[in-house]
Amino acid sequence: MTDRVLVLNCGSSSVKYRLLELDGDGGARGLAGGLVERIGEGGGRLTHQVTAGEAAEYREDLAVPDHAAALDAVLAAFADHGPALDDGLVAVGHRVVHGGERFSAPTLVDEDMLHAVDELSGLAPLHNPACLTGVRAARKLLPQVPHVAVFDTAFHRDLPPRARTYAVPRDWREQFGVRRYGFHGTSHAYVSRRAAALLDRPLADVATIVLHLGNGASACAVDGGRSIDTSMGMTPLPGLVMGTRSGDVDPALGEYLSRVAGLTPADVDRRLNKESGLLALAGASDLREVTARAQGGDADAELALDVYCYRIRCYVGAYLAALGRLDAIAFTAGVGENSPLVRARSLAGLERLGIVVDGDRNTAPGRGERVISPDGAPVTVLVVPTDEEQEIARQAADVVRCGTPGGDG
């Protein structure tokens, strides 16, 4: 019997889930998945999709006052609509955003581990507490199955000191963990491994820049399957322009706005995370809407696109310098996979560096893995749909089977 893993991604007001069946060759087949929305807000809804066999989708409006009720609803959906969760389930894999310096690999969940992650909530106050609530509820409902935490930050554990170290006072670094951690690790791990496979080369020999472009966005320089630099930092705020996050800004901005506008640090943090990025520049956080407005002549939207793509291009150049060589650039996530305009504009002008996008390949219909650079180009430009749930499932199953962390290469 093949191994099955239930992957849970618990947010503050939602639970995303997916049941995957792993084969012995590193592949996976999605059996079912879904989403519980509006936890604790009233008007909750569950959407359950069966993808194995005869595909079907089921929707139900229900009361979900807390994460325990949401996970009860998930288990009921599997019982009512299938597939059966007790058939070959070897692990429950949980996405945890921040592992700090302590957790650099997927880890079996126990009370000591949960307490340690709780102590890291200061580094991820919007993410870790909600995730922990979901993990605790899931352990009560599925106590017979090992639970494994897979950390967004873990893929970046090998960042060299020159990339992870901020030039700030020693006590900040040593007492408070101020350093670059990086995020989107499961996506960068999965996509960089798939990029090497598409090049038909060993992962250890390939240098790749992965561009994870969604509502949250980050770039990562991957050398031989190891992250050597990444655009997000101690938090997910810095780096590329995102849907509602600013990306890189002057660190003195908070003090300046405190003096001239009377804003508190919490005000500045909230506005940089929730009211900046594309939303601040164009009045919309969804790049599809921004693109449509720009094509309709909206000057603010055109500026937003220009800033967005310029920031990506700058990071590509920086990471080419950091790597010293480059075999592939891989676009992934919602924008990276679906916006030919962003892909072309982000890499425009880099032809002398061997980076070229073929116009016809870039705009051709298709949603799978594909090459969008010309034949024989020095750098292969790829579109690789990410599958973070598959990466979490693979790492969780490896921990349970072998008692050792799942791989990122």
C-alpha positions in Angstrom: 0.0 0.0 0.0 1.3 3.5 -0.9 1.7 6.1 1.8 -0.8 8.8 2.3 -0.3 12.2 4.0 -2.9 14.7 5.0 -1.4 18.2 4.7 -3.0 21.0 6.8 -2.3 24.7 6.4 -4.1 26.6 9.3 -4.5 30.3 9.1 -6.1 32.7 11.5 -9.6 32.2 9.9 -9.1 29.3 7.5 -7.9 25.8 7.1 -6.6 24.5 3.8 -6.1 20.8 3.4 -5.0 18.2 0.9 -4.7 14.4 1.0 -1.9 13.1 -1.1 -0.7 9.6 -2.0 3.0 9.2 -2.4 4.7 6.8 -4.7 8.2 5.3 -4.2 9.8 7.5 -6.9 9.3 10.9 -5.3 5.9 11.6 -7.0 2.5 12.2 -5.5 -1.1 12.0 -6.5 -3.7 14.3 -5.1 -6.7 12.4 -3.8 -8.8 15.2 -2.2 -8.5 18.7 -0.8 -10.4 21.7 0.3 -10.9 24.8 2.4 -12.8 25.9 5.4 -13.3 29.6 5.5 -14.4 32.3 8.0 -13.5 30.4 11.1 -14.8 32.4 14.1 -16.4 35.0 11.9 -19.9 33.6 11.1 -21.0 32.5 7.7 -18.5 29.6 7.5 -18.2 27.5 4.5 -16.5 24.2 3.6 -15.5 23.3 0.1 -14.3 19.6 -0.4 -13.0 18.4 -3.7 -12.4 14.8 -4.5 -9.8 14.6 -7.3 -9.1 10.8 -7.4 -11.3 8.7 -9.6 -14.5 10.5 -10.5 -13.9 14.1 -9.6 -16.5 15.9 -7.5 -16.9 19.0 -5.4 -19.1 19.5 -2.4 -19.9 22.8 -0.6 -21.5 23.3 2.7 -22.4 26.4 4.8 -21.8 25.7 8.5 -20.9 27.2 11.8 -17.2 27.0 12.5 -16.6 28.9 15.8 -13.0 27.7 16.1 -10.3 25.5 14.5 -11.5 22.4 16.3 -14.9 22.8 14.7 -13.3 23.4 11.3 -11.2 20.2 11.5 -14.3 18.3 12.7 -15.9 19.5 9.5 -12.9 18.4 7.4 -13.0 14.9 8.9 -16.8 14.7 8.4 -16.3 15.7 4.7 -13.8 12.8 4.2 -16.2 10.4 6.0 -19.2 11.5 3.9 -17.6 12.0 0.5 -14.3 10.1 0.6 -11.7 9.0 0.3 -11.4 7.2 3.7 -8.7 8.9 5.9 -7.9 5.6 7.7 -6.7 4.0 4.5 -2.9 4.1 4.5 -2.6 7.5 6.3 1.0 7.6 7.7 1.3 11.3 8.8 -0.3 14.6 9.1 2.0 17.4 7.7 1.6 20.9 9.0 2.9 24.1 7.4 4.5 26.3 10.1 5.7 29.7 8.9 8.6 30.5 11.3 11.0 28.0 12.9 13.6 30.6 14.0 17.1 29.3 14.5 15.9 26.3 16.5 14.0 24.4 13.7 16.0 23.9 10.6 14.3 20.7 9.5 10.8 19.1 9.6 10.1 17.9 13.1 7.8 15.5 14.8 5.2 17.4 16.8 5.1 17.0 20.6 4.4 19.3 23.5 8.0 20.5 23.8 8.1 21.3 20.1 4.8 23.2 20.3 6.0 25.2 23.3 9.2 26.1 21.4 7.2 27.3 18.3 4.9 29.3 20.6 8.0 31.1 21.9 8.8 32.1 18.3 5.5 33.8 17.8 7.2 37.2 18.3 8.9 36.6 15.0 5.6 35.7 13.2 2.7 37.1 15.3 0.2 36.8 12.5 1.1 33.2 11.5 2.5 31.0 14.2 -0.2 31.4 16.8 -3.0 30.5 14.3 -1.0 27.5 13.1 -0.4 26.2 16.6 -4.1 26.4 17.3 -4.8 24.2 14.3 -2.0 21.7 15.1 -3.3 21.2 18.6 -6.8 20.7 17.4 -5.7 18.2 14.7 -3.7 16.2 17.2 -6.8 15.7 19.4 -8.9 14.6 16.4 -6.2 12.4 14.9 -4.1 11.2 17.9 -3.2 7.8 16.3 -1.2 9.4 13.4 2.2 11.1 13.7 2.1 14.8 13.1 5.0 16.6 11.5 5.8 20.3 11.3 7.4 21.6 8.1 8.8 25.1 8.4 8.8 27.7 5.7 12.2 28.9 7.0 13.9 25.6 7.0 15.0 25.5 3.4 17.1 28.6 4.1 19.0 27.0 7.0 22.2 26.9 4.9 22.3 30.6 4.1 26.0 31.6 4.5 26.8 34.0 7.2 27.4 36.8 4.7 23.8 36.4 3.5 22.0 35.9 6.8 23.8 38.4 9.0 22.5 41.9 9.4 25.0 44.7 10.3 23.2 45.5 13.5 24.4 45.5 17.2 25.6 42.1 18.5 23.0 42.0 21.3 20.2 42.3 18.8 21.6 39.3 16.9 22.5 37.1 19.8 19.7 37.9 22.3 16.8 38.5 20.0 17.6 36.4 16.9 17.7 39.4 14.5 18.9 37.9 11.1 17.6 36.9 7.7 15.5 33.8 7.9 13.7 33.7 4.5 10.3 32.2 3.7 8.4 30.3 1.0 11.0 27.5 1.6 8.8 24.6 0.7 8.0 26.2 -2.7 11.6 27.1 -3.4 12.7 23.6 -2.5 10.1 22.0 -4.7 10.6 24.3 -7.7 14.4 24.2 -7.7 14.3 20.4 -7.6 11.8 20.3 -10.5 14.0 22.8 -12.5 17.0 20.5 -12.3 14.8 17.6 -13.4 13.6 19.5 -16.4 17.2 20.3 -17.3 17.9 16.6 -16.9 20.8 17.4 -14.6 21.7 16.4 -11.0 20.3 18.9 -8.6 23.8 19.3 -7.0 25.1 20.7 -10.4 22.4 23.3 -11.0 22.3 27.0 -10.1 18.8 28.4 -10.2 17.0 31.6 -9.4 13.4 30.8 -8.2 10.9 33.6 -8.5 7.8 32.8 -6.3 5.4 35.5 -7.4 2.0 35.4 -5.7 0.2 37.8 -3.4 3.3 37.2 -1.3 6.5 37.2 -3.4 10.1 36.2 -2.9 13.2 35.4 -4.9 15.7 32.8 -4.0 19.2 31.9 -5.2 19.6 28.1 -5.1 23.0 26.5 -5.7 23.1 22.8 -5.8 19.8 22.5 -4.0 20.8 24.9 -1.2 19.5 28.3 -0.6 22.3 30.8 -0.6 20.3 34.0 -0.5 16.6 35.1 -0.5 14.7 38.3 -0.6 12.6 38.0 2.5 14.3 38.6 5.8 13.6 38.3 9.5 9.9 38.7 8.5 8.1 38.2 5.1 7.9 42.0 4.6 11.2 42.9 2.7 12.3 42.1 -0.8 10.0 42.2 -3.8 6.8 44.3 -4.2 3.8 42.2 -3.2 0.0 42.4 -3.2 -0.2 44.4 0.0 3.4 44.4 1.3 5.9 47.1 0.4 9.0 45.0 0.0 12.2 46.9 0.5 12.0 50.3 2.1 14.3 52.6 4.1 14.6 51.3 7.7 14.3 54.8 8.9 10.8 55.2 7.5 9.1 54.2 10.8 11.0 56.9 12.9 10.3 59.5 10.2 6.6 58.8 10.1 6.5 58.8 13.9 7.8 62.4 13.9 5.9 63.9 11.0 2.6 61.9 11.1 2.4 60.7 14.6 2.2 57.0 13.6 3.1 54.3 16.1 5.4 51.4 15.2 2.3 49.2 15.1 0.7 51.6 12.6 3.7 51.6 10.3 4.0 47.8 10.5 0.3 47.4 9.7 0.3 49.8 6.8 3.5 48.3 5.3 2.1 44.8 5.5 -1.6 45.4 4.7 -1.9 48.7 2.8 1.2 48.9 0.6 2.6 47.0 -2.4 0.4 46.9 -5.5 -2.6 48.0 -3.4 -0.9 51.3 -2.5 0.4 52.0 -6.0 -2.5 51.0 -8.1 -5.5 50.7 -5.8 -5.7 46.9 -6.3 -3.7 44.1 -4.8 -4.6 41.5 -7.5 -2.1 41.7 -10.4 -4.7 40.7 -12.9 -6.7 43.8 -12.1 -3.6 45.9 -12.1 -2.7 44.6 -15.5 -6.1 45.3 -16.9 -6.1 48.8 -15.6 -2.6 49.4 -17.0 -3.7 48.2 -20.4 -6.7 50.5 -20.2 -4.4 53.5 -19.8 -4.3 53.9 -16.0 -1.0 55.6 -15.2 -0.9 54.5 -11.6 -1.4 50.9 -12.6 1.3 51.2 -15.2 3.7 52.6 -12.6 2.8 49.7 -10.3 3.7 47.2 -13.0 6.9 49.0 -13.7 8.0 49.1 -10.1 6.9 45.4 -9.6 8.9 44.1 -12.5 11.9 46.4 -11.9 12.3 45.1 -8.4 12.3 41.5 -9.7 14.9 42.3 -12.4 17.2 43.9 -9.8 17.1 40.8 -7.6 17.8 38.5 -10.6 20.9 40.6 -11.4 22.0 40.5 -7.7 21.5 36.7 -7.4 23.4 36.1 -10.7 26.3 37.9 -9.0 25.8 35.9 -5.8 25.7 32.6 -7.6 28.6 33.4 -10.0 26.9 31.2 -12.6 23.3 30.6 -13.6 21.6 27.6 -15.3 17.9 28.4 -14.9 15.4 31.0 -13.8 12.0 29.4 -12.7 8.8 31.4 -12.4 6.2 30.0 -10.0 3.1 30.7 -7.9 0.0 32.6 -9.1 1.6 35.5 -10.9 4.7 33.7 -12.0 2.8 30.8 -13.5 0.0 32.9 -15.2 1.4 36.3 -16.2 3.4 36.3 -19.5 3.6 40.1 -19.2 5.3 40.0 -15.8 7.7 37.2 -17.0 8.7 39.2 -20.1 9.0 42.6 -18.4 10.9 41.3 -15.4 13.7 39.8 -17.6 13.7 42.4 -20.4 17.2 43.9 -20.9 19.1 41.0 -19.5 19.9 39.5 -22.9 23.7 40.2 -22.6 23.6 38.0 -19.5 22.2 35.1 -21.5 18.7 35.6 -20.2 16.1 35.7 -23.0 12.4 35.0 -23.1 10.9 33.6 -26.3 7.8 35.6 -27.0 5.8 32.8 -28.6 6.7 30.2 -25.9 6.0 32.7 -23.2 2.5 33.5 -24.4 1.5 30.1 -25.6 -1.5 28.5 -23.8 -0.5 26.0 -21.1 -0.5 25.6 -17.3 2.1 22.9 -16.8 5.9 22.8 -16.6 7.4 24.4 -19.6 10.5 26.2 -21.1 9.9 29.8 -22.3 13.4 30.6 -23.4 14.7 29.9 -26.9 16.5 26.7 -27.7 20.2 26.9 -26.9 19.9 29.9 -24.6 22.7 30.1 -22.0 20.1 30.4 -19.2 16.9 28.2 -19.4 13.8 30.2 -18.4 11.1 28.0 -17.0 7.6 28.1 -15.7 7.2 25.5 -12.9 3.8 25.3 -11.1 4.6 25.0 -7.4 3.2 22.3 -5.2 4.0 23.2 -1.6 1.6 20.5 -0.3 3.5 17.8 -2.1 6.7 19.1 -0.6 5.3 19.1 2.9 3.8 15.6 2.4 7.1 14.2 1.1 9.1 15.7 4.0 6.6 14.6 6.6 6.6 11.0 5.2 10.4 10.9 5.2 10.5 11.9 8.9 8.0 9.2 9.8 9.6 6.5 7.7 13.2 7.2 8.5 13.2 9.3 11.6 15.2 11.9 9.7 14.2 15.1 8.1 12.7 15.1 4.6 15.0 16.4 1.8 15.2 19.6 0.0 17.6 18.0 -2.4 
